[in-house]
Amino acid sequence: MNPVELTNDSLKTAFGEKGGQIVHIRDVERGLDCNCVCPGCGSTLIAKKGEVNIHHFAHYDSNGENCNESILHKLSKQIIQNNRYVVAPEIELSCQGTDLAGRAHQRAFTDNAYKLLFKEVIVEQACGDFRPDLTCIAEREKVHIEVVVTNDISPEKLEKVVESGISMIVIDMSGHNSMEDMDTLEKAVLYEAPRRWAYHPAHSEIKEQLSRELEEEIASANLRLKTAVIEHYQLTEQSSSTPATPLLSPTPHQVLLLGYSSAYGYSRKKGRDFDISLLKVGKVISGSCSSNYTVRSRSGYEVDTMVFDESLIPTLETMLFPCVAELEVKAAFRNGRPQIIVAGIKSKYSAS
């Protein structure tokens, strides 16, 4: 008869300690002949391997309350020590900022997870005035590993890790328990459990480089914006004495172009497909008055939108924004309604 699985019980564990090594219930004799103690508290264990309940260890002379976390923690360290490798965390570093037009900019660095091999793994070796769970010696570096089950590493300990200048990986085993089989726990510790770099000295250098690149990118965007505003202002001044161009004229219109967006999909709210492409245009802030108020002062640009034909996307992808651009507009029917759309774009600001 196969054992019947129990409901979750924090006082039961599938692991005991024998001869300084943590062993699974299946690898020991029944009862006190198992010669095992609790890896958490050191008390004598009895191996219960009957025909009804799932096989497990129980404390012989105490209830073993709160030992499971210690057992899982100690077992996780043993797994790494025996296998001498872990899969290192993925690296995702980024920094963000906005330019004068309010547009978001981002620089990012990513690196895939990889297997980190160790020549030696030392348990709880002091490093200055803190003691990591594991000190692992790799081919070209030393790495500390911390296994967390309930409580994450404290800010005080993390500060000491940073001061040491040695990298630290945190492996989160809170989603597991000591009644799982060894294969499951090994896969979790070595490969699958959530993990992160608590600290890596190279990451600070990468972030500094990303910040420098972001600052240069934003400075360049701001310079283009200032240049485009000045150019647009000069063009506006030059044409102020000439009659305004009719809106539906096929001749080009010069505008301050800030960017564009194009999207399609299905609107649950309206119950139909949508497909819309919009240019972001810098529009001089209006200075008109009304019966309710009088404009005291005005200056600058606000963002307006113009619908454009999606066939222009390849052209827009080669342009550097913001810029002064010449637009050709035409009348068209969209969704059964007459609408003015941009049909052509020309600009000297191109990335190609």
DOVEXSE-698190 format. One record per residue (C-alpha): z, y negated, x; residue in one letter. Coordinates in steps of 0.2 Angstrom, whole numbers, plus 2048, in hexadecimal, padded with zeros to 3 digits. Layout:
NODE    zz    yy    xx   r
NODE     Z     Y     X   A
...
***
This chain:
NODE    zz    yy    xx   r
NODE   800   800   800   M
NODE   7FB   7EF   807   N
NODE   809   7E1   807   P
NODE   809   7D5   7F9   V
NODE   808   7C3   7FE   E
NODE   818   7B8   7FB   L
NODE   819   7A7   7F4   T
NODE   81B   799   801   N
NODE   82C   79B   808   D
NODE   832   78F   816   S
NODE   83F   79C   81C   L
NODE   832   7A9   821   K
NODE   827   7AA   830   T
NODE   81A   7B6   837   A
NODE   81F   7B2   849   F
NODE   82E   7B7   854   G
NODE   832   7B5   866   E
NODE   833   7C4   871   K
NODE   834   7C4   884   G
NODE   831   7B1   885   G
NODE   820   7B3   87B   Q
NODE   81D   7B0   868   I
NODE   817   7BF   860   V
NODE   810   7C3   84E   H
NODE   819   7CE   842   I
NODE   80B   7DB   843   R
NODE   80F   7DE   855   D
NODE   821   7E3   854   V
NODE   82C   7F1   84D   E
NODE   834   7F0   83C   R
NODE   846   7E9   83A   G
NODE   851   7E5   849   L
NODE   847   7F0   854   D
NODE   83B   7E1   856   C
NODE   847   7DA   862   N
NODE   841   7C8   85E   C
NODE   84A   7B8   85C   V
NODE   845   7A8   853   C
NODE   83A   79D   85E   P
NODE   842   78E   855   G
NODE   854   791   856   C
NODE   856   7A1   861   G
NODE   85F   7AB   853   S
NODE   85C   7BD   851   T
NODE   84D   7C2   846   L
NODE   84A   7D1   83B   I
NODE   839   7D7   838   A
NODE   836   7DB   825   K
NODE   827   7E6   824   K
NODE   829   7EF   813   G
NODE   81C   7F4   806   E
NODE   81E   7E6   7FA   V
NODE   81F   7D5   802   N
NODE   814   7CE   80F   I
NODE   81B   7D3   820   H
NODE   826   7C5   828   H
NODE   835   7C1   833   F
NODE   846   7BB   82C   A
NODE   855   7B5   834   H
NODE   862   7C3   836   Y
NODE   872   7B8   837   D
NODE   86C   7A7   831   S
NODE   860   7A0   824   N
NODE   854   798   830   G
NODE   852   788   827   E
NODE   846   77C   82F   N
NODE   841   788   83C   C
NODE   82F   78A   837   N
NODE   82A   779   83D   E
NODE   831   77D   84E   S
NODE   829   78E   84E   I
NODE   817   787   84A   L
NODE   81A   77A   857   H
NODE   81F   786   865   K
NODE   811   792   860   L
NODE   804   785   861   S
NODE   809   780   873   K
NODE   808   793   877   Q
NODE   7F7   794   870   I
NODE   7F0   786   87B   I
NODE   7FA   78D   88A   Q
NODE   7F3   79E   888   N
NODE   7E1   799   885   N
NODE   7E0   78A   891   R
NODE   7D4   77F   887   Y
NODE   7D3   775   877   V
NODE   7C5   76C   86E   V
NODE   7C7   759   872   A
NODE   7C6   74C   864   P
NODE   7B7   743   860   E
NODE   7B6   731   866   I
NODE   7B2   723   85A   E
NODE   7B5   711   861   L
NODE   7AF   701   859   S
NODE   7B1   6EF   857   C
NODE   7AB   6E3   84A   Q
NODE   7A8   6D0   847   G
NODE   79E   6C3   83D   T
NODE   792   6B6   842   D
NODE   791   6A4   83C   L
NODE   787   6AA   82D   A
NODE   795   6B6   828   G
NODE   78A   6C6   82D   R
NODE   794   6D5   833   A
NODE   790   6DB   845   H
NODE   797   6EB   84C   Q
NODE   796   6F4   85D   R
NODE   79B   707   85E   A
NODE   79D   715   86A   F
NODE   79E   727   864   T
NODE   7A0   738   86E   D
NODE   7A0   749   866   N
NODE   7AE   756   868   A
NODE   7AD   761   877   Y
NODE   7B7   770   87E   K
NODE   7C4   76A   88B   L
NODE   7C8   777   898   L
NODE   7D8   778   8A1   F
NODE   7DD   780   8B2   K
NODE   7EF   77F   8AE   E
NODE   7FA   77B   89F   V
NODE   80C   776   8A1   I
NODE   819   776   893   V
NODE   824   767   891   E
NODE   822   760   8A3   Q
NODE   82B   74F   8A4   A
NODE   81F   740   8A8   C
NODE   82A   731   8AC   G
NODE   836   72F   89E   D
NODE   82D   739   891   F
NODE   829   74B   88F   R
NODE   818   750   887   P
NODE   817   761   87E   D
NODE   809   766   88B   L
NODE   802   760   89B   T
NODE   7F1   767   89E   C
NODE   7E8   766   8AE   I
NODE   7D5   765   8AC   A
NODE   7C7   765   8B9   E
NODE   7C7   752   8BB   R
NODE   7D6   74C   8B1   E
NODE   7E7   74F   8AB   K
NODE   7EA   74F   898   V
NODE   7FA   74F   88D   H
NODE   7FA   758   87D   I
NODE   806   755   86F   E
NODE   807   761   860   V
NODE   80D   759   850   V
NODE   813   762   841   V
NODE   81E   756   837   T
NODE   820   746   841   N
NODE   813   73D   84B   D
NODE   817   737   85C   I
NODE   822   727   85C   S
NODE   81C   716   861   P
NODE   828   716   86F   E
NODE   821   727   876   K
NODE   80F   720   874   L
NODE   814   711   87E   E
NODE   81A   71C   88C   K
NODE   80A   726   88B   V
NODE   800   717   88D   V
NODE   80B   711   89C   E
NODE   808   722   8A5   S
NODE   7F5   71F   8A4   G
NODE   7F2   732   89F   I
NODE   7E8   736   890   S
NODE   7F0   73F   881   M
NODE   7E9   749   873   I
NODE   7F3   74B   863   V
NODE   7F0   75B   859   I
NODE   7F6   75B   847   D
NODE   7FC   76C   841   M
NODE   805   765   831   S
NODE   7F8   76E   826   G
NODE   7FD   77F   82C   H
NODE   80D   78A   82C   N
NODE   814   799   836   S
NODE   810   7A6   828   M
NODE   7FD   7A5   82D   E
NODE   7F5   7B2   838   D
NODE   7F2   7AF   84A   M
NODE   7DF   7AD   849   D
NODE   7E1   79F   83C   T
NODE   7EE   796   847   L
NODE   7E4   798   857   E
NODE   7D4   791   84F   K
NODE   7DE   782   848   A
NODE   7E7   77E   858   V
NODE   7D7   780   863   L
NODE   7CA   77A   858   Y
NODE   7CD   775   846   E
NODE   7DD   76C   843   A
NODE   7DC   759   842   P
NODE   7DD   751   854   R
NODE   7DB   740   85C   R
NODE   7DD   737   86C   W
NODE   7ED   72E   86B   A
NODE   7E9   726   87C   Y
NODE   7DB   727   888   H
NODE   7D9   71A   896   P
NODE   7C6   71A   896   A
NODE   7C6   715   883   H
NODE   7CE   704   888   S
NODE   7BF   701   894   E
NODE   7B3   706   887   I
NODE   7BB   6FB   87A   K
NODE   7BA   6EC   886   E
NODE   7A8   6EF   889   Q
NODE   7A4   6F0   876   L
NODE   7AD   6E0   874   S
NODE   7A3   6D7   881   R
NODE   793   6DE   87A   E
NODE   798   6D9   868   L
NODE   79C   6C7   86E   E
NODE   78B   6C6   876   E
NODE   783   6CC   867   E
NODE   78C   6C0   85B   I
NODE   789   6B1   867   A
NODE   776   6B5   867   S
NODE   776   6B6   854   A
NODE   780   6A5   853   N
NODE   773   69D   85F   L
NODE   765   6A3   855   R
NODE   76D   69D   845   L
NODE   770   68C   84D   K
NODE   75E   68B   854   T
NODE   757   690   843   A
NODE   762   683   839   V
NODE   75C   675   845   I
NODE   74A   67B   844   E
NODE   74B   67D   831   H
NODE   753   66B   830   Y
NODE   745   664   83A   Q
NODE   738   66C   830   L
NODE   740   666   820   T
NODE   741   654   827   E
NODE   72F   654   82C   Q
NODE   729   65A   81B   S
NODE   735   64F   810   S
NODE   727   641   80E   S
NODE   71B   64E   808   T
NODE   71A   654   7F6   P
NODE   724   664   7F3   A
NODE   71A   674   7F3   T
NODE   718   67C   7E2   P
NODE   722   68C   7E1   L
NODE   714   698   7DD   L
NODE   708   691   7EA   S
NODE   701   69E   7F5   P
NODE   704   693   804   T
NODE   713   697   80F   P
NODE   724   690   80C   H
NODE   730   68E   81B   Q
NODE   742   693   818   V
NODE   752   698   822   L
NODE   752   6AB   821   L
NODE   763   6B3   825   L
NODE   75F   6C5   821   G
NODE   75A   6D2   814   Y
NODE   760   6E1   80A   S
NODE   757   6EE   801   S
NODE   75E   6FD   7F7   A
NODE   759   709   7E9   Y
NODE   762   716   7DF   G
NODE   769   719   7CD   Y
NODE   774   70D   7C3   S
NODE   781   717   7B9   R
NODE   786   707   7B0   K
NODE   774   702   7AA   K
NODE   76E   714   7A9   G
NODE   75E   712   7B3   R
NODE   757   712   7C5   D
NODE   757   702   7CF   F
NODE   74D   6FC   7DE   D
NODE   751   6EB   7E5   I
NODE   74D   6E2   7F5   S
NODE   754   6D1   7F8   L
NODE   752   6C4   806   L
NODE   761   6BA   80B   K
NODE   75C   6A7   80C   V
NODE   765   698   812   G
NODE   765   68B   805   K
NODE   76B   679   807   V
NODE   77B   677   7FE   I
NODE   777   66D   7EE   S
NODE   77D   65C   7EC   G
NODE   779   658   7D9   S
NODE   786   651   7CE   C
NODE   78B   654   7BC   S
NODE   794   64B   7AE   S
NODE   7A4   654   7B4   N
NODE   7A4   650   7C6   Y
NODE   79C   646   7D4   T
NODE   798   64E   7E5   V
NODE   7A2   645   7F2   R
NODE   799   64D   801   S
NODE   78F   65D   805   R
NODE   788   665   815   S
NODE   781   676   81B   G
NODE   779   685   813   Y
NODE   77E   692   806   E
NODE   776   6A3   804   V
NODE   769   6A6   7F7   D
NODE   75E   6B5   7F3   T
NODE   74C   6B8   7F0   M
NODE   744   6C9   7EA   V
NODE   737   6CF   7F7   F
NODE   72B   6DE   7F6   D
NODE   732   6ED   7FF   E
NODE   721   6EF   808   S
NODE   727   6E1   813   L
NODE   736   6EB   81A   I
NODE   72C   6F1   82A   P
NODE   729   6DE   82E   T
NODE   73B   6D9   82B   L
NODE   741   6E7   836   E
NODE   739   6DF   845   T
NODE   740   6CE   842   M
NODE   750   6C6   84A   L
NODE   75B   6BD   83D   F
NODE   75F   6AF   839   P
NODE   74E   6A6   83C   C
NODE   742   69B   834   V
NODE   735   6A4   82A   A
NODE   725   6A1   820   E
NODE   725   6A9   80F   L
NODE   717   6AC   803   E
NODE   71C   6AE   7F1   V
NODE   713   6B5   7E2   K
NODE   717   6B8   7D0   A
NODE   719   6CA   7CA   A
NODE   721   6D4   7BC   F
NODE   730   6DE   7C0   R
NODE   73A   6E8   7B3   N
NODE   72F   6E0   7A6   G
NODE   733   6CF   7AB   R
NODE   729   6C1   7B5   P
NODE   731   6BE   7C5   Q
NODE   72D   6B5   7D6   I
NODE   72D   6C1   7E5   I
NODE   72A   6BE   7F7   V
NODE   719   6C7   7FC   A
NODE   717   6C1   80E   G
NODE   722   6BC   81D   I
NODE   71E   6B5   82D   K
NODE   72A   6B0   83B   S
NODE   729   6AD   84E   K
NODE   73A   6B5   850   Y
NODE   736   6C8   853   S
NODE   73F   6D5   85D   A
NODE   72E   6DD   862   S
***
